[in-house]
Amino acid sequence: MIPEMIPGIVILAVMIGGAIWQRAREKREWNNGVCAASGKPWLHFDCDSHGGRGYKDGCGNWLWVSYRVDSIANHRSVARRGAAL
């Protein structure tokens, strides 16, 4: 291996490891659509400009997710909006 490649490989490994860690963290906090602190379901309240979705539970807890840990909830939310139109 060429020594000049080592810093690039290390940076790439840290980026991949960070992405895996963040997705696992979001999935754990999402908790299948239920707030672990209150036991209430997460309710979608906003989307940011980068595609992150904001959820709250009505008890002051909130969550932002950017990975597709909430894809089932998004499909239900879109279906409800489509039916209301």
Residue, then its C-alpha position, 0 to 999 in steps of 0.5 A: m500500500i502506498p503511504e500517501m493513501i493511508p490518510g484518505i483511507v482513514i478519513l473514508a473509514v471514519m466517515i463510513g463508521g460515523a454514518i453507520w453509527q448515526r443511522a443506528r442512533e436514529k433508529r434507536e431513538w425512533n423506537n418504531g414510531v413511539c417515544a421511549a420517554s413518554g410512550k406516545p407515538w411520534l407525530h410529524f411536524d416539519c421537514d427541513s431543507h435537506g430532507g430531515r423530518g421532525y417529529k414530536d410526541g405532544c409531551g415536549n419531546w422531539l426528534w429529527v431523523s435524516y435516514r430512512v428509519d421512519s419510512i413507513a410513517n412517511h408513507r402513511s403521512v403522504a397517503r393521508r395527505g393525498a386522501a385529504l386533497 
